[in-house]
């Protein structure tokens, strides 16, 4: 999300020239479909499509590649199993990248959709990839199914088909058509504007989240204490509590038992996607017990909603350590990845090494037979 903010900032300043979109990956890749890179007129760029090994080549060739309109560039970083893996080879995959000039109507429409979605609006983008016989075409639909843009070369049937696709899977490439759902940035509500909220705001901003900091103490709820862009600071707790939805993340850290309790009672009824409660186990237990009684809930129901003690157990005790633990847990929960990642084991590593060794032996035998 931060990547898109940076791209939009440069485009709004008139710096953008070509937009690169990673739309398909075979094998391993540092970035996944949907990653973007903006090539700027001065030779610089914003965003990335790899871990850094492809950007220089792409920036150097982008303007030439789109001289006749949008184009597709394929990059291969597949390991050569016949030799040792060279330094800086890449991730071992094939990446298909769409390049489009930003002076086209389709390019302008896409970046306007980015502006809208960063501002909190839902957008769907359906793109017909360019080929030897057709040019890039695009349809953009809002969250209510209304057509906001359609390329002039599309038939009414194709536009209606794109409208139906907008409710389907995201970033799915089928028959040369890419569908993408631009969801609004993750929202994080932080109740408490003490010094320990500062690193949490900074880290959430680095992720491109829309952050709201709330504290009734006006000397703490001051904008100059949180200078990051796209951060809202408010002293109106009740007004902000009314905004929280089940798509949001929220953290309670006022350091006041009464204020934490009131926020917890209000937020439990909202059931945000992530709800963290700062404090010791004993203090959090007292707060949840009090909230459960007042709301008529069981302790178990409260525990299913609230993360307490807040954050992942990563060690450390300073404000930055705690902020990292909180933001990592919130990111995992909000992206649906909490406790689902399958990690490498000694057995799995060994099996990969055996597979690679077998491939090398087969290649060597084939090479000998051709001599």
N, C-alpha and C positions, 0 to 999 in steps of 0.2 A: 504493500500500500504506500509506503514512503517513496518507493521508486516512482509510482505514478504521480505523486505530489511533485516530485522533482522534475519529472517530464513535463507536467502541466506548467510549472513555474517557468521553465525555459521556453516553452512554446508561447506562453503569454507575453514573454519579453521579445518575441520575434526571432528567437535564436534557432528554432528547429528547422531541419531540412528533410530528413528521412526517418521514418519510424520502422524499427525492426521488431517483429513479434515471433517468438518461438511458439510454433503451433503444433509440432509433433516431435516425439522422441521415441527412438527405438534403442533399447538397451539402457545403459546407465547415463545419467546426466546430473550435473550440479544444479542446474535450474530445470524447472518443469514447464510444460505448456502454459502459456499466459505471460511468461516473462517477457519484458520489453526493454528496448534500448533506443534512445533518441540520439540520432547523429546531428550534431549542431553545425552551423555554418562556419564556425571558426576551427573546426576539426576536433573539438572536444565532444564528449558524450555524457549522457545521463542514463542510469540503469545498467543492466547487464543481461546477457543470454547464456553466460557460462561462468566458470570460476575465474575467468580472466585470460583464458588462452585463445579465445576467438575474437574478442572485441576489436583488437588492433586491425586485424584483417578486414573485418566487417566495416569499420569506420573508413578505412582506406578505399574500399571498393564501392561503398553504398551508393554514392551519387552516380557513378558510372553504371551500376547495375540497374538503376531505375530511370535511366535516360529515356526509355521508351514507355515508362509506366511501371506499375507494381510488378515485382518479380519474386521468385522463390530461389533461395540459396540453400544448398545442402552441405552440411559439415559432418565429417566422420572423424571420431576420436576412438575408433575401435582398436583394441590392443592387437599388435602383431604377435601372435602366439609362437612365431618361429624364432623369436629373438627375445632378449631381455627387454623389459619395459623401459623405454627411454625416459629421461628426466623431462617433466613438463608435458607428457603426451596428452593428458586429459582424463576423461572419466570412463571411456570405453563405450561410447554410444554414437548413434547417428541422429543429428539434429536438423530439422527442417525449419527454415526461417523465412517469414514473409517480410519483404521490404516494400514500403510504399512511400511515395513522395507526399509531403504534407501540404503541397499546394493543390492537391486533388480534392474534389468535393467529398470523396469517401474518407480521406485522411482527416479533413477538417471536422466531419461529422463524428468520427471516432473520438477525437480529442474533446469535442464538446460533450460527448457522452461521458468521458473521463471527468470533466469538470462537474457534471451533474452528480455523478456517483460519489465523488469525493465529498461533495456537499451534502450527501446523505440520501440521494435518490437512487432507486433501483433501475438498472438498465440491462437490456439483452441485446447482444450484437451477433448477427448472423452474417457471415462473410463467405462469398463464393470466391475461391482462390483463382488467381490468374493461371491461364494455360497457354498453349501455343495458338489456340483459336479464340480464346475469350479473355476479356480484361477483368480486373478485380471489380466485384459488385458487392453491395452491402445493404443490409436493412437494420435499423435500430428501433427497438421497441421499448416503451416505458413499462414500469411495474404493473400498470393497469391494462396492458395489451395494446396500447395506442401506438400507431406507427409514427415515429418522429422523423425518420429519414429513410428514403429508398432510392437506390441508384436508378438513373434514368433508363438504363438498359434492361431492367427487370420487367417481366410480365406481371399482370395482376395475380395470376396463379402462383407465381414464385413468391410474390410479396405475402400472400396469404399463407403459403407454406412456411415462410420464415416466421410469420406471426405464431403459427402453431408450434414451431420448433422452440420458440422462446420459453415454453414451459417444460422443456425436456432437459436432458443432461447437459452439463456445461463442458466447454472445450472438447467437444466430440467431433472428430474429423471423419466424415462419411461422404464418399463420392465428391470430394473436393469442396465440401462445405464445412466451415468451422462455426460452432455455436458457443458463445461465451456469455456467462451470467456475471455481470458486474454488480457485486453486492456492496452495499455501503460499508465504509470503514467500521471496524469494531469500535464500539463505544465503551469507555471506561469511566465510571463515576467513583471518585475518591471522596469519601466523607471524612474530612479532617485535613487541615492545611498546615500541619506542623512541619518541622524541618525534615522529618523522615519521609514526608510525602514528596519532597523535591526529586530525589533520584527515581522514584516510581513514575513520576510524571515524565521525566527525561527519557526513561527507557520505553515507556508506552509511546511517546512521541517519535522515537527512533523507529518503532514498528509502523508508524503512520496511523495510529489510532486517534480517534477524536476523544479528547480527555476533558472531563469536567471536574473541577476541584470545588468542594463545598465546605464551608465552615461559617458558623454564625458569628465567630469572632472576627470582626472586620479588619483588625490589625494583621491577622493571618491570611484572610481571604483578600489578598492584594495582588493585582496582576503583575506587579514588578517582582514578586517573589517566584513567579512561574513564567519566565520570559519565552518559553518555547512557543513556536507557532501552532496554531490550531488547538490551543488550550483555552478553555473558558473557566473563569474563576467567579464564584457566586457566594453570597452570604445568605441566600434564600433557600434554606434546606427543604421546606415543605414544597416549594415550587419545583425544585429539582427532583425530589422523590417522586413527584407525580409523573415525571418524564420517563422514569426507568421502565424498561420492558423485559420480557423474557429472552430477548436476544442480547442483552447487555451484560457487561461485567461490572461488578461493584466491590469496593473494598472499604471496610469500616475501620477507621484508625484515628478517632478523635482524641483518644486517651482520657475521655470522660465517661465514667460508667453509665451515667444517666443518658448522655447523648448517644453513646453506642447502643444502649438498650432501645431507645426510641427509633434509631435508624434500623436496627435489626428487626424490630416488630414490623416496621413499614415495608422493609425489603423482603422479608419472608413471605408476605402476602403477594409480592410481585414475582417471586421466584425467578430472579435473573439467571442467565446461563451460568455465571460464575459469581459466587458471593463469598468473599474472604473476610475473616474477622481477626484483627490483630490482637494479640494478647496471650497470656499464659493459658494452659489447659484449665486451671482452676477458675480463672476469671471468665474465660469463654464458656465454661460449664454453667457458671452462675447466670451469665447473660442469656444463654439459650434456655435454661430452666425457667427464668423469669418470662422470657418471650413466649415460650410454649404455653405457660399457664394463661397468659393474657390473650393468646390467639386461639386457645382450645386445641392445640396440637400436641402430639406426642413428642417426646425427646427424639425418638428415632426419625420422625418426619423432619424435624429441624436439622438433625445431623446429615440427612440426605441432601440438604440444600446448602448448608454452610461448610466452608473449608476452615477448620480451626484445629490447631494453630494454623494460621494462614501460610501458604507457600509450600514449595517442595523442600524436603530436608536435604539441603546441599551444604550445610555447615556455615560457619561465619555468624557474626552477631552485630555487625555495624549496619547503618541505614542502607548502604549500597548492597550489602549481602542480602538483607531482607527484601529489598526492592527486586533484586534479581530473582529470588526465590518466588516472590509473588507473581511477577510478570511471566515467569516461565510456566508456572502452574496455570495461570489464567489463559495463556496462549494455548497450552495443551488442551485444556477443557473446552475453550471456545472453538477450537478447530477440530474437535472430536478425536484428538490423538492421545488423550490421557490414558496411560497404562496400556496402550495397544501396540506400541512399536516392538517389532521382533528384532532382537539384537543378535549380533554374531556370537557364536560359541566356538570352543576349541574344535569340536567335531565338524561344525559347518566350515570353518576356515580350512581345515584339513581336506574336506571334500572339494572345495574350490581349487586348492592347490593340486590335488590329484587330477581334476578335470583339465586344468591348464597344462599340466605335465603330459597328459595323454594327447592333447591336441598338438603339442610340440613334437612328440614322438611320431605321430601320424604324418605331420608335415615333413619331418626329416626323412621318413621312409619314402614318401612321394617324391621328394627332391632327389633322392638317390636313384630311384627307378627311372627318372627322366634323363639321367646323365649317361 
